[in-house]
Amino acid sequence: MNNKAEDPTLWNDASEAQKLMRERQQLDDGINGVKQLEQQLNDNVELIEMGEEEGDESVVKDAEDALKSLKAEAARRQVEAMLSGEADSNDTYLEVHSGAGGTESQDWANMLLRMYTRWAERQRFKVELLEVHDGEEAGIKSATLLVKGHNAYGWLKTESGVHRLVRISPYDSNARRHTSFSSIWVYPVVDDSINIEVNESDCRIDTYRASGAGGQHINTTDSAVRITHIPTGIVVSCQQERSQHKNRAKAWDMLRARMYEAELKKREEAANAEAASKTDIGWGHQIRSYVLQPYQLVKDLRTGVASTAPGDVLDGELNEFMEAALAHRISGKPDAVVDDVE
């Protein structure tokens, strides 16, 4: 790698050179990270030994706390080592779609949108809301986020699927328990090194007025763009920009990304001999259940990982679920037999 990076002819192909330098930086970061962990481990073990010899409990406690933090950092790096897929390091799109159930499901979709936004902010990723379709009374029908950061797609890719919520409805005057469904779909941003050909003749392009906050302009011009790829049925839309031209360009990028994600899924299914994971938004297809009443529990139905603090999960604490799902996906084993929660 170093020999290639020092080759004077490397920059004859700028895109290939940039790719190589990114790979080199990632390897350097990984190697240096392991060295730092090893050094900090040795330093804190020595501190504990010194503290015990001198009877200084405060030194021992500080060193033990440092080791706990070190353990968490080692676990994080172990997960990132699993993110070696073709597009794992890319930025990513994340779509939220409400299921059947009107206001209940639309409110749940909005809760999921907030959850993933909070998770991305905790990871120090940059988040952009590309489009949102508001619900009739509350919540959203659908929305698309662009999450920017190293390994954004790798972290989020296992979140695609149906998410189920059980709670006492705030919209039911009789305070009955309701079950709602919404789906998440994650697909990577396609960079310039990946060539995805889309024939414009295969697409239908519609323009419409954007919805949501944005001032007078957003209600008076058809700036939002929707592109439908007729052969596959893939539909993307963007209303982030004030300019229809810019929204059209972003929508084309999103369509190329969706088609690339479909190709990645085909390859993965061929390798793992698994069925397609794109299913109906409803009972029997969920990957995770979130129960708020009559008890508190979030449970992943692929790995069995559970949390008794759904408030924290809905505030973006998702890494435990993502890490388990990534490890499970890499193993290539079928989903575990996990009973759903009532």
N, C-alpha and C positions, 0 to 999 in steps of 0.2 A: 504493500500500500504506500509506504514512504517513498519507495523507488519510483512508483508511478507519479506521485505528487511532485517529485523533484525533476521529472522529465520536462525539458524545455519545450517540447512539442505538445504538451498537455493542453495548453490553452488555444491550440488551433481549433479545437471543438469546445466552445465555451460551455454549452449545456452539459456535455459529458464531464468537463472539468469541474463544474459546480457540483454535479452529482457525486463525483469522487471525493471532493473536499468535504461535502456533508457527511459522507460515510466515514471518512477519516476522523472528523470531529466527533462523531458519535462513538467510534471505537476508542478514541483518546479519553472521552468523558467516562466511558464504561470502565476502562482500565484504571484511570486515576481514581474513580469512585471506589473501586474495590481496594485499592491501596490505602485510601483514606480510612475506609471502614476497618481494615486490618490494623492500621496504626492506632486508631482511636480505641479499638478493642484492647490492644496490648497496653495502652496507656492507662485505661480505666481499671484493668485487672491489677496492674501494678499499684494504682492508687488504693484499691481495696485492700491489698496485702499490706501496704504501708499503714493505712488507717487502722487495720486490725492489730498490727504490731504495736502501734502507739496508743491504742485505745481511743481513737478519735472517731466517734460514731458519725459526726457530721460529714467527714470526708468520705466515709464508707457509703453513707446514704446518697451523697451527691454523685458519686461514681456509679452506684447502682441505678440511679435515675438516668444517668447518661447512657448506661448500657441498655435500658429499656427503650430510650429514644433511638439508639443505634440499631436495636432489633427491628423497630418499625421501618427505619431507613433501609435496612438490608432486605426486608420483605418487599418494600416498594421497588427496589432495584431488581429483585428477583422477578417481579411481575414484568417490569419493563424489558427484561431480557427475553421474555416470551413474545414481545411485540416485534417480531421479525418478518411479518407477512409483507407481501409485495407493496401494499399501500398503507401499512400500519402507521408510518411516520407522518402521513399526510394530514392536512386539515380535513374537516368532515362536515357534512350536512346532517341535520337531525330533524325529521318530520314528526309531528304529533297529529294524530287523527282521532276524533271522538267516535265512539261506537254508537249503536242504537241506544235510545233512552233519553233523547232530548237534552233538557237542561242539566240533568244529573251527569251524563257522560261528558257534556261540554264543560261543565265545571271541573270534572276530573281531568280532562285534557289540559285545562289551564293550570291545574295543580302540578301536573307532570312537566309542563313547560317551565314552570318556576323551579321545580326540583332539578332539572338538568341545567338550567341557567346557573343556579346556586352551586351545583357540583363543578361546573366549568370555571366559575369564579374562584372556587376553593383551590382548583388546580392551577390557577393563574393563567388560564386560557382566555383569549379574547372572544367575546360572543357578539354576534350581530343577528338581529331579528330581520329576516328577509321578507317574510310575508305572514299575515295572520288574517283568518276569517272569523270574525266574532260570532258568538252564539246569539240566538234571538233574545234571550232574557239574561243570560249570564254565561261566563266562560267563553270557550272558543270551539269552533268546528274543526279548525286545523291551523297549523303554524309551521314555519320552517326556520330553524336556527342554522347559522354558519358558525362553527366552533373552530377557532384558529389556535394552533399550538402543536409542538412536537408530540407525536404519537396520539393526537386527538382521535383519529379514526380507530387506532388500535385499542384504546381504552373503551370507546363507546360501542364498538361493533357488536358486542354480545348483548346489547340492550334492545336490539330489534325484536319486536314481538308484541303480544297483547298483555296489558297490565290491568289487573282487576282490583277494584276498590269496594270495600264493604264498610258502611257507616250509617249512622242516623242522619237522614237527609235534612239539611237546613232549609230545604224548599218544600218539605212535607209538614203541613200543619198538625198532622197526627203523630209526628215524630216516629215514623216507622223506619225500619232498617232497609236500605237500598243497596243493590249491587250494580256497579257501573264498570264499563269497559272502555279503554282507549288503547290505541296502538302507537308504537314507536318504530320508525324506520330510519336506519343510519346508513349512509353511503359516503365514500371518500371523495374529496375534491380531486379532480384529475389535473395533474401538472402538465407542463408542456412536453415532458419526455414521454408521455403516454398518448399514442395516437388513436383517437376514437372517431371514426367517420360516421357522420349522420347526414343522410340526404334530406335536404330541405323539402323536397317534393313529397317525402313520407310524413311530413308534419303539418299540423293545423295550428295556426297562431291566432290567438284571440287577445283583444285588449279590452280592459274594463276599468271602472273607477275603483281606486284603492279604498280600503276601509280602515277604520281605526283613527288614532290621533294623527294629526299632521297639518291642521290648519285649513284655510279656505281652499288652497290649491288642490288638496287631496280629494276634494269633493266635486271639483269642476273639470278635471281633465282625465282622459282615459290613459293614465300613465302605467297602470299595472299590466303585466303581460303573462299569458298562460300559453304554454306550448304542449301539444299532444302529439306523441309519436304513435302514429296510427298502427303500424305493424305490431308493436308490443303493447300498446295501450298505456304506456308510461306518460304521466302528466306532471308537469312542473309549473310553478308560477313564482313570480317575484314582483313585489311592490315597494321595495325598500327605497328606491331612488325616486326623485321627482321627475327625472327624465325617462320617457318611454324607451328611448334608445339604450340607456344604461340598464334598465330593467330587462330589456330584450337580450342584451349581451350576457347578463348574469343568468337568465333563464336558460340560454344555450349551454352555458357552463354546467348548470345543474343537470340538464338533460344528458350531456356527455358523461357526467359523473354517475348518474343513475344507470346508464347502459354499461358503464365499466363495472359498477357494483354487481350488476346482473351476471356479467361474465366471470367475475371473481367467485360468485356464489356457485356457478356451474362447475368451476374447477374444484372448489372445495367439496361439493357434493360428489363429484366423480372420485375424488381422493378418499373420502370418508364413507361413500356409499350410503349417504343419508338422504332422506326425503326433504323436499323444499320446506322452509320454515315460514313462508308467507301464507297466512291463514286468515280465516274470518275473524272479525273483531267480536268475539263472544265467548260464551261458556265452553270449556273444554280445550281451548287453544291458548290459554294464558301461560306466560312464563313466570309471572310473579304475582302474588296476591298481597294486598295491603289491607289489614283489618284494623279499623279504628274503634268499633263497637261490636259486641259487648266487651271485648278485651283488646289488647294492643299487641299486634304481631305483623311483621312483614316476612314473607317466606318465598324463597326462590324455588320453583318446582322442577328445575333442572338439576340443581346441586344440593338442595336441602338446607342451604344457608338461611338462617333466620335472625331477626332482630326484634327485641321487645320494646324498641324505642322508635316507632314509626314517625314521630315528630322529627327526630334527628334525620331519618332517612329522607323524608320529604323536604328537609332543609338542605339536602345535598350530600349526606354522608353515605355514599354508594360504593366506595372502594372495596369493601369486603365482598360485596356481591359481584362486582366486576372481576376481582382477582380470582374468585372461585370459578366463575364462568369461563374466564380465559384459560385457566389450568385445565378445566374440563374439556374445553373445545380443542385444546392442543393434544390432549390424550387420545382424541378420536373415538372415545367410548360413547355408547348410547346414553341418553339422558337417564339419570337415576330414577327409580320408582319412588316418587315422593307424594305423600297424601296432601291434598290441598287443605287449606283451612276453611272452616265454615263461616 
